[in-house]
Amino acid sequence: MPTVLRLLCTAILLMSATAASAGSFVFKDMKGQEQRLQDYRGKWVLVNFWATWCPPCLEEIPDLIALNEAHRNRDLVVIGVALDSTKDSVVEFVAKKKISYPIVFGDYDLASQVGDVEALPTTYLYDPTGKLVSYQQGMVTRTSVESYIKSKTLRK
């Protein structure tokens, strides 16, 4: 991705921060395990809504995998929610791309636990206290998420 576009994505992510309080969510992932916001207290939680047919979604997934791999046992968890895709296409895609973070088969009712999803991809970010601090319609990158988290951590 060109540097200008990355900077723009970072700026949009930073500008989209919100102080809104979020309700808790409970999702069941592909493995049948519940993914609950409250279970991740002390960690940043990134919830990414995507679809197998969505080119920007597919472009951001390698960065989300890298983000998850770099942080999963420490301070951040990524949860992917597949919308508007068939179960078979999601299972095949996850296996092919070796997605290491939990994937949920979702619909728009399930998504409403987090917020509005008017475009794909859409990403919501919760801080370690479980407070919704940011969302973005459109692609995110590992760099933009890490920069955002670093900026929030340095302010404390």
C-alpha positions as CSV (number, residue, x, y, z in Angstrom):
1,M,0.0,0.0,0.0
2,P,1.4,3.4,-0.9
3,T,2.8,5.5,2.0
4,V,0.2,8.3,1.4
5,L,-2.7,5.8,1.7
6,R,-1.3,4.3,4.9
7,L,-0.9,7.8,6.4
8,L,-4.5,8.6,5.4
9,C,-5.7,5.3,6.9
10,T,-3.9,6.1,10.1
11,A,-5.3,9.6,10.2
12,I,-8.8,8.4,9.6
13,L,-8.5,5.8,12.3
14,L,-7.2,8.4,14.7
15,M,-9.9,10.9,13.8
16,S,-12.6,8.3,14.2
17,A,-11.9,7.7,17.8
18,T,-15.0,7.9,19.9
19,A,-15.7,8.0,23.6
20,A,-18.9,6.1,23.2
21,S,-19.5,3.3,25.7
22,A,-20.0,0.0,24.1
23,G,-22.2,-2.8,25.2
24,S,-20.7,-6.2,25.6
25,F,-20.8,-8.7,22.8
26,V,-20.9,-12.5,22.7
27,F,-20.1,-14.3,19.5
28,K,-19.6,-18.0,18.7
29,D,-16.6,-18.7,16.5
30,M,-16.1,-21.4,13.9
31,K,-14.7,-23.7,16.5
32,G,-17.8,-23.3,18.7
33,Q,-16.0,-21.2,21.3
34,E,-17.7,-18.1,22.7
35,Q,-15.8,-14.8,22.1
36,R,-16.9,-12.4,24.7
37,L,-15.6,-8.8,25.2
38,Q,-15.6,-9.3,28.9
39,D,-13.2,-12.2,28.6
40,Y,-10.5,-10.0,27.1
41,R,-10.3,-7.3,29.9
42,G,-6.7,-6.1,30.0
43,K,-6.2,-6.5,26.2
44,W,-7.1,-4.4,23.2
45,V,-9.9,-6.1,21.1
46,L,-10.2,-5.5,17.4
47,V,-13.4,-6.7,15.8
48,N,-13.2,-6.8,12.0
49,F,-16.3,-7.3,9.8
50,W,-15.4,-8.7,6.4
51,A,-16.6,-10.9,3.5
52,T,-14.8,-13.4,1.3
53,W,-16.0,-11.5,-1.9
54,C,-14.7,-8.1,-0.7
55,P,-11.4,-7.0,-2.2
56,P,-10.4,-4.5,0.5
57,C,-11.3,-7.0,3.1
58,L,-9.0,-9.6,1.5
59,E,-6.2,-7.1,1.2
60,E,-6.2,-6.2,4.9
61,I,-6.4,-9.8,6.2
62,P,-2.6,-10.5,5.9
63,D,-2.0,-7.4,8.1
64,L,-4.6,-8.6,10.6
65,I,-2.9,-12.0,10.7
66,A,0.4,-10.3,11.4
67,L,-1.1,-8.0,14.0
68,N,-2.7,-11.0,15.8
69,E,0.5,-13.0,15.6
70,A,2.6,-10.2,17.0
71,H,0.3,-9.4,19.9
72,R,-2.1,-12.4,20.7
73,N,-0.3,-13.7,23.7
74,R,0.2,-10.3,25.2
75,D,-2.0,-7.3,24.7
76,L,-4.3,-7.6,21.7
77,V,-6.8,-10.0,20.2
78,V,-8.3,-9.9,16.7
79,I,-11.8,-11.3,16.1
80,G,-13.0,-11.6,12.5
81,V,-16.7,-11.6,11.7
82,A,-17.6,-12.9,8.2
83,L,-20.7,-11.3,6.8
84,D,-22.5,-11.9,3.5
85,S,-20.4,-15.0,2.8
86,T,-21.4,-18.7,2.8
87,K,-20.2,-20.9,5.6
88,D,-18.3,-23.1,3.1
89,S,-16.5,-20.1,1.5
90,V,-15.4,-18.9,4.8
91,V,-14.2,-22.3,6.0
92,E,-12.2,-22.7,2.8
93,F,-10.8,-19.2,2.8
94,V,-9.7,-19.4,6.5
95,A,-7.9,-22.7,5.8
96,K,-6.3,-21.4,2.6
97,K,-5.1,-18.1,4.2
98,K,-4.2,-19.8,7.5
99,I,-6.1,-17.2,9.5
100,S,-4.9,-17.6,13.1
101,Y,-7.5,-15.4,14.9
102,P,-11.0,-16.4,15.8
103,I,-13.5,-16.2,12.9
104,V,-17.3,-15.8,13.6
105,F,-20.0,-16.6,11.0
106,G,-22.1,-13.4,11.4
107,D,-25.1,-11.6,10.3
108,Y,-26.2,-8.0,10.7
109,D,-28.2,-8.8,13.9
110,L,-25.1,-10.2,15.4
111,A,-23.1,-7.2,14.2
112,S,-25.5,-4.9,16.0
113,Q,-24.0,-6.0,19.3
114,V,-21.0,-4.0,18.3
115,G,-22.4,-1.3,16.1
116,D,-23.5,-0.4,12.6
117,V,-21.8,-2.1,9.7
118,E,-22.7,-0.1,6.7
119,A,-19.7,-1.0,4.6
120,L,-17.1,-3.8,4.4
121,P,-14.6,-3.9,5.9
122,T,-15.6,-2.2,9.1
123,T,-13.4,-2.5,12.2
124,Y,-14.2,-1.6,15.8
125,L,-11.4,-1.3,18.5
126,Y,-11.9,-1.6,22.2
127,D,-9.4,-0.6,24.8
128,P,-8.2,-2.8,27.6
129,T,-11.1,-1.7,29.9
130,G,-13.6,-2.8,27.3
131,K,-14.5,0.7,26.1
132,L,-15.1,1.3,22.4
133,V,-12.5,3.8,21.4
134,S,-12.5,3.7,17.6
135,Y,-14.1,2.4,14.5
136,Q,-13.3,2.6,10.8
137,Q,-15.2,1.8,7.6
138,G,-12.6,0.7,5.1
139,M,-9.2,-1.0,5.4
140,V,-7.0,-0.9,8.5
141,T,-3.4,-1.9,8.6
142,R,-1.2,-3.4,11.3
143,T,0.8,-0.2,11.4
144,S,-2.2,2.0,11.8
145,V,-3.6,-0.1,14.6
146,E,-0.3,-0.3,16.4
147,S,0.3,3.5,16.0
148,Y,-3.2,4.2,17.4
149,I,-2.7,1.9,20.4
150,K,0.8,3.4,21.0
151,S,-0.6,7.0,20.9
152,K,-3.3,6.0,23.4
153,T,-0.8,4.2,25.7
154,L,1.6,7.1,25.7
155,R,-1.1,9.5,26.8
156,K,-1.8,7.6,30.1
